[in-house]
Amino acid sequence: MSAANMGTLNAEDILTPAELAKRLKVPLSWIYEKSRDRGQFAGQPLPVLRCGKYLRFSWPAVVEWLQRQERSVR
């Protein structure tokens, strides 16, 4: 079980939308689109932590999401 599922996160694993876009090498607009319910990719939106008006992303949760997407398109 990952740290994200256990409820413990390291501060360095929390990313802003811009940091996540840079890490994934995608446009910032892709991050915003995939984090919305209507922007689902293979049935699931990108997992997001909402802190008021701010969006943050857990890197371990994003990695798990990417792995699920890869399995679902095969």
N, C-alpha and C positions, 0 to 999 in steps of 0.2 A: 504494500500500500504506500502511496506517495505521501510526502509531507503535506501536499495540498489537501488530500483526503483526510488526513489526521488532524487538521485544524492548526498546524504549525507552519509558519512561513518565515523564511529568512528575509530580512529587509532588502537584500540585493536581488531577490526573486520577484519583487514587486516593480512592475514597469509602467511607465506612462505610455499613452498611445504612440507617441513619436519614437520612444525607445524600442517598443515592440516592432514598429514598422521597420526601423533600422535593422534590428536583429533578424527579422524575417525577410528583409530585402524586398519589401512591397511598399506601394504608396500608402501614405497615411489615410487616404480616403478608403482604401481596401479594409483597413483595420476598423474604421467606423462603420462601414457597411456590414461587415461580417459580425460585428458585435450587436447589431440590431436583430430583433426577432425576425423581421422580414428579410434579412440578409443571410438566412441560413445556408450553410454549405453542407450538403449531404444530411440534411435534417436537423442540424444543431447549430445554433449561433456560437460564435467565439465566446468562451467564458470570460466574463468581465466582473470586476469588483467595483461597485458603484459607491463612491464616497461623496454624497451630495451631488453636486453637478460635475464632479470629476470622475473620470474613468481610470481604473488601474487594472493591470493584468498580472496574474500569477504565472510566472514562467513555467513551473511544473504542470499547471493545469492546461496551459496552451500547448505544451508538448504532448500531453495526453490527448487533447482535442485533435491535434494534427495526426497523431497515430491512428485515432479512430476514423478520421476522414480518409486516410490512406487505405485502411482496411475495407471501408465501405465502397470505395470506387473500384476495387479489384474484382 
